[in-house]
Amino acid sequence: MLPVENRLLEAKDFELVYRFGGSFSSEDIFLKIRENNLKKTRIGFSIGIKFSPKAVVRNRIKRQLREIVRKEIKNIKKGYDAVISVKKKTKKEFSSQELKNSLLEVLKKAKLI
């Protein structure tokens, strides 16, 4: 599980990232980032109902993304708030490796790794 200090939980924090953050994307993943004045990086996940109307599918994707971030958090630059979303596609299932590759690609584009 992602450590509590690395979780973006407050609605106001999500709103600040969406409003003032920069955006990056890969084929499957969309990332919004914003600098914070903290010595840690906080990451939130947002998987919309347009991706899948089934909560089971959305929650599975969130669990997979959280695990990938948990393993990579030591490599991610400190001092940022980030929101990770999955783009709506016809393909509803992703392998863990596909998600990992897409997430690492977008983190590299954002220069967080």
GIPEGI-V443111 format. One record per residue. N is the residue number from 1. PSI is psi in radians with two decimals (none if undefined). Layout:
BEGIN
N:PSI
N:PSI
END
This chain:
BEGIN
1:2.52
2:2.28
3:2.57
4:-0.69
5:-0.24
6:0.18
7:2.39
8:1.96
9:-0.61
10:2.42
11:-0.64
12:-0.58
13:-0.71
14:-0.78
15:-0.74
16:-0.72
17:-0.78
18:-0.68
19:-0.75
20:-0.01
21:2.79
22:2.72
23:2.55
24:2.66
25:2.74
26:-2.88
27:-0.65
28:-0.38
29:2.47
30:2.32
31:2.29
32:2.29
33:2.66
34:2.42
35:2.50
36:2.97
37:0.56
38:2.88
39:0.43
40:2.78
41:2.31
42:2.37
43:2.34
44:2.81
45:2.41
46:1.90
47:1.92
48:2.87
49:-0.38
50:-0.47
51:-0.84
52:2.31
53:-0.22
54:2.12
55:-0.55
56:-0.74
57:-0.80
58:-0.75
59:-0.62
60:-0.76
61:-0.74
62:-0.73
63:-0.74
64:-0.76
65:-0.72
66:-0.72
67:-0.70
68:-0.79
69:-0.70
70:-0.73
71:-0.48
72:-0.03
73:-0.53
74:-0.37
75:-0.16
76:2.38
77:2.57
78:2.70
79:0.44
80:2.63
81:2.38
82:2.54
83:2.19
84:2.24
85:2.74
86:2.30
87:2.60
88:2.24
89:2.96
90:-0.43
91:2.04
92:-0.30
93:2.36
94:2.49
95:2.78
96:-0.65
97:-0.70
98:-0.78
99:-0.75
100:-0.80
101:-0.77
102:-0.74
103:-0.78
104:-0.63
105:-0.80
106:-0.57
107:-0.63
108:-0.68
109:-0.67
110:-0.05
111:0.64
112:-0.27
113:none
END
